[in-house]
Amino acid sequence: MSVTFRCPDSPQFMTDCEWCKEARYYKKYQSALDGAWIEEGQELTEEEWGRITCDPYCNGSYLEGEAPEVNFSNYNARGVLSLLGLSNLYGELPPEDLSEILRRIDIINTNCEWRERLVEEPRTEIGEKGARVFYGGNTDAQTLRRIAELRKVFEYAAQHGTRVSWD
């Protein structure tokens, strides 16, 4: 599971699916290897190649937002949200609350004592029946990097007067 921070009201535009481009390339390459184009007339036209997609549910393009987005695991999102004084793994902030969040981010960047509680050594837990769970740990540098990425989302929203949501 993960939590994505985004500006849902930002402008969006259609962009080509990169996976579809790779799927077309692979199918052309595989067809050539299989000798499927030895005879004249067996090749697909560019229009037919353009209809090949990476997935039956993909139409070859998708909506992409102009605003930056950032995605964290639930565990990391919970830590960052707690530093910001927010508690739920889903929520929304209106434009008028963004200046307070940006002020908190400035404090977090300069106050390593706040960030200390998120620093954690890597560890492994073994369950009753032998199942292992690995925890990767968290360094102060990783927390600062997450805060910097999150700042981009909040700054964009503040500059464009849009809300920020996460879920």
N, C-alpha and C positions, 0 to 999 in steps of 0.2 A: 504494500500500500504506500501511497505517497500523497503529498499535498502540493498543489500548484498555486502559486501566487500570480495573479493576472489582473489586467485592466479590461474588464469585459465590455466596456463601452467604447474602446478605442477603434479607430477605423480598421477594416479588414480588406484584404485583397486576395484574388485567386492566384495561386502559384502552382507550377507543375510539380507533380509528385516525383521526388528523386528515386523512390523505390521502383516506380514504373519504368523510368529510364533504364535502370539497371536490369529489370526484368526483360525489357525489349532487347537490350544488348546481349544478355545471356541467351535468350531464345535464338537470336540470329547466330551467335557463336556456336551454340549447340547444334543448330540445323546444319551449319557448314561442316561441323565435325562428323555428323551422321551421314553426310553426303545427300541430304534431302534436296539440294538445289542442282543436282547434276544435270537434269533435263531442263530444257528451255521452257519457260512459262510456269515453273513451279514457285518462283519467288513471289513473295507478297509485295503489294504496292506500299508506298510510304504511308498512305492513308490506312491500310490494313494493319501495318505495324503500329501505327499510332493508337489503334484500338486495343492493343495488348496492354493489360494492366497487371500490377503486382498482386492483386487480390480481386476476387469476384465482386467485392463490395466497393472497390475503389473506382472512381470514374476518371482517374488520371490527373486530377488536380484537387486542391483542398484550399480552404480558407485559412489564411495566416494573418495574425494581428500585427499591427504596426508597433504596438507597445512591447517592451521586453516582458518575458515571463521567466519564472524560476520555479524549479521543482525540487523538493526535498523529501527524504523518507519521513514517515510519520514521526520517528524518534527524533530526527534532527529538526523537523518543523516544530515539534513540541518545545524543544530547547530554545529555539530562536523566538518563538512566540512568547515564551515565558519571560525572556529578556525584554521584550517589547511591552510587557504588561498585558498581553492578550492570552486567553486561556483555551479557547476551542480550536480544534483542528479544521474548522470551517467557520467562515464569517465574512464580513464585509465592512469596509470603512468608507464613509462618504468623504468627498473632497475637503470638507471643512475640518476633518480630524487628521489630515495627513501631515500638517505642520508639526503637530505634537509627536507623531511617530518619527518624523525626520529628526526632531530634537532629541528623542530618545536614542536614535541610532548614533547621533554624534556623541552622546554620553557613553554609550556602549563601546564605541571605538576608542575612547580615551580612558575608560575605566576598566582595567584588566581584572579588578576584583569581582565585578559583575559577571565577567565571562568565565572566571575560574571554576564556577560550579558546573560548567558544561565540559570541562576537561576530564577525560576519562581514558584510562589505560585499556588496551585491547584485552579481551578475556574470552574464555570458553566455558560454557556450562554443559554439564552432562546430565541428562535426565535419568529417571529411575530405570528405564529400559535401554539405556545406552545412547539415546539420541543426543547429538551434539548441536549446540547453538553457538555460533561464533559472533562476537561483538567486535567490531572494528576499532572501537575507541574513538576519541575526538580530541584534537589538539586545539590550542588557542588560535593557531593560524587558520585552521579549517573553519572555526567559528567566525573569524574576521572575514574570510572569503565569502561565507554564506551571507553575512550582514552586508557586505559590499554589493553582492548580487541583488539582494532584497532592496537595497537603497535605490538601485536603478529603476526598479518597478515603482517604488513610492515617489521618486523624483519625477518620473514621466507622468504619473497620475496627477501630482501637484501642479506641474507645468501645464497640463492639458485640462485641468478641472474635471477629472473623471474619478470614479470610485475604484477601489482595489478590493478584490474578493479572493478568497482562498478556500479550497476544498480538496 
